[in-house]
Amino acid sequence: CPDGSYVSRIAPSCEFAACPLPEGWKTSSENGVQFSYPETLTTKYIDAFEWPPKVTVEDGEFSCEKVNLGDGPPERMIPRMVDGRQYCVTSADEGAAGSAYTTYTYATERAGKLISLNFVLRYPQCMNYDDPKQSECLAEREAFDLDGVIDRIVRTIVIE
């Protein structure tokens, strides 16, 4: 685990037990799904706009095929492997007042179920800042590990 502790595999799926939650994480339980998430992203420039993620669990097969969602903003769909787990990441951007709002859907399969996490992050236009803030903003974007945050959330999901 990130804190240096160890966990064992648990039956019946033989997945590893969840690592202890880091400080600042909360647990939510809605619609028969329990999961933990960071209360804040601990970033200075990137903001969680619609947070915590909305988690849905459904029966179905995992695939990463483009689906036309109609009149919304243009979307990107990218398959990603994060710490051994396959994700399909869909994102769409909208701009407003010096910021870009990106709507994300991370989809994966776990224990025979299709799991989706939906949320929105706000990214400021870093070029609108003077240095040193501009450099800090750009460095934060480069270093921010969104995939890792989402994978850590997915690993905490318990279907009740």
C-alpha positions as CSV (number, residue, x, y, z in Angstrom):
1,C,0.0,0.0,0.0
2,P,1.1,3.6,-0.5
3,D,1.6,4.0,3.3
4,G,4.0,1.0,3.4
5,S,1.5,-1.5,4.9
6,Y,0.5,-4.8,3.3
7,V,-2.9,-6.4,2.6
8,S,-3.9,-9.9,1.6
9,R,-6.1,-11.3,-1.2
10,I,-9.7,-12.0,-0.3
11,A,-12.2,-14.6,-1.5
12,P,-14.1,-15.2,-3.7
13,S,-12.5,-12.9,-6.4
14,C,-9.0,-13.2,-5.0
15,E,-8.5,-9.4,-5.3
16,F,-6.4,-7.6,-2.8
17,A,-8.2,-6.2,0.2
18,A,-8.4,-2.4,0.2
19,C,-5.4,-0.5,1.6
20,P,-6.0,1.8,4.5
21,L,-7.5,5.1,3.4
22,P,-5.2,8.0,3.3
23,E,-5.9,11.0,5.5
24,G,-8.6,13.2,4.0
25,W,-10.6,10.4,2.3
26,K,-14.3,9.9,2.9
27,T,-16.7,7.0,2.4
28,S,-20.0,7.2,0.5
29,S,-22.8,4.7,0.2
30,E,-25.5,5.2,-2.4
31,N,-27.7,2.9,-4.4
32,G,-26.1,-0.2,-3.0
33,V,-22.5,0.9,-3.8
34,Q,-20.0,1.9,-1.1
35,F,-16.8,3.6,-2.1
36,S,-14.1,5.9,-0.7
37,Y,-12.7,9.1,-2.3
38,P,-10.5,12.0,-1.5
39,E,-12.5,14.9,-0.1
40,T,-10.3,17.2,-2.1
41,L,-7.8,16.7,-4.9
42,T,-5.0,18.4,-2.9
43,T,-4.2,20.5,-6.0
44,K,-3.9,24.3,-6.1
45,Y,-5.1,25.0,-9.6
46,I,-7.2,22.0,-10.6
47,D,-10.6,22.0,-8.9
48,A,-13.1,19.1,-8.4
49,F,-16.2,20.8,-9.8
50,E,-18.7,17.9,-9.6
51,W,-17.3,15.7,-6.8
52,P,-17.4,13.1,-5.4
53,P,-17.7,10.9,-8.5
54,K,-21.1,9.4,-9.3
55,V,-20.5,5.7,-9.2
56,T,-22.7,3.2,-11.1
57,V,-22.5,-0.5,-11.2
58,E,-24.3,-2.5,-13.8
59,D,-24.4,-5.9,-15.4
60,G,-22.8,-5.9,-18.8
61,E,-19.7,-6.4,-20.8
62,F,-16.8,-4.0,-20.7
63,S,-16.0,-2.4,-24.1
64,C,-14.3,0.7,-25.2
65,E,-16.4,1.6,-28.3
66,K,-17.3,5.2,-29.2
67,V,-21.0,5.9,-28.5
68,N,-22.6,9.0,-30.0
69,L,-24.2,11.0,-27.1
70,G,-25.9,13.5,-29.3
71,D,-25.7,17.3,-29.0
72,G,-23.1,17.5,-26.2
73,P,-19.6,18.8,-26.5
74,P,-17.0,16.9,-28.6
75,E,-15.7,13.8,-26.8
76,R,-12.5,11.8,-26.6
77,M,-12.5,8.1,-25.8
78,I,-9.2,6.5,-24.8
79,P,-8.5,3.0,-23.6
80,R,-6.0,3.1,-20.6
81,M,-4.3,0.5,-18.5
82,V,-3.8,1.7,-14.9
83,D,-2.0,-0.5,-12.4
84,G,-3.1,-3.6,-14.3
85,R,-6.7,-2.6,-14.7
86,Q,-8.2,-1.7,-18.1
87,Y,-10.2,1.5,-18.3
88,C,-12.1,3.3,-21.0
89,V,-11.9,7.0,-20.4
90,T,-14.3,9.3,-22.0
91,S,-13.9,13.1,-21.7
92,A,-15.5,16.2,-23.0
93,D,-14.4,19.8,-22.6
94,E,-16.4,23.0,-22.3
95,G,-14.8,26.4,-21.7
96,A,-16.1,29.3,-19.5
97,A,-14.4,32.5,-18.1
98,G,-10.8,31.5,-18.4
99,S,-11.3,27.8,-17.4
100,A,-12.0,24.5,-19.1
101,Y,-14.5,22.2,-17.5
102,T,-13.8,18.6,-18.4
103,T,-16.5,15.9,-17.9
104,Y,-15.0,12.5,-17.3
105,T,-16.4,8.9,-17.4
106,Y,-14.0,6.2,-16.3
107,A,-15.4,2.7,-17.1
108,T,-13.9,-0.6,-16.1
109,E,-15.0,-4.2,-15.2
110,R,-14.6,-5.6,-11.7
111,A,-16.0,-8.9,-10.3
112,G,-18.1,-9.4,-13.5
113,K,-19.7,-5.9,-13.2
114,L,-19.4,-2.8,-15.3
115,I,-18.3,0.1,-13.1
116,S,-18.5,3.8,-14.2
117,L,-17.3,6.9,-12.4
118,N,-18.6,10.3,-13.6
119,F,-17.3,13.7,-12.5
120,V,-16.2,17.1,-13.7
121,L,-12.9,18.9,-13.0
122,R,-12.1,22.6,-13.7
123,Y,-8.8,23.4,-15.2
124,P,-7.8,27.1,-15.3
125,Q,-6.1,28.5,-18.4
126,C,-2.5,28.5,-17.0
127,M,-1.4,31.0,-19.7
128,N,-3.6,33.6,-18.1
129,Y,-1.3,33.7,-15.1
130,D,2.0,35.6,-14.8
131,D,5.1,33.7,-13.6
132,P,5.6,32.1,-11.2
133,K,1.9,31.1,-11.0
134,Q,1.9,30.2,-14.7
135,S,4.8,27.7,-14.3
136,E,3.2,26.3,-11.1
137,C,-0.1,25.7,-12.9
138,L,1.6,24.0,-15.9
139,A,3.7,21.9,-13.6
140,E,0.7,20.8,-11.6
141,R,-1.2,19.8,-14.7
142,E,1.8,17.7,-15.8
143,A,2.3,16.0,-12.5
144,F,-1.4,15.4,-11.6
145,D,-2.1,11.6,-11.7
146,L,-5.9,11.5,-12.3
147,D,-5.7,7.9,-13.5
148,G,-4.1,6.9,-10.2
149,V,-6.8,8.7,-8.1
150,I,-9.6,7.1,-10.0
151,D,-8.0,3.6,-9.8
152,R,-7.6,4.0,-6.0
153,I,-11.3,4.9,-5.8
154,V,-12.3,1.9,-7.9
155,R,-10.3,-0.4,-5.6
156,T,-12.4,0.7,-2.7
157,I,-15.8,-0.1,-4.3
158,V,-17.9,-2.6,-2.4
159,I,-21.2,-3.7,-3.9
160,E,-23.7,-4.2,-1.1
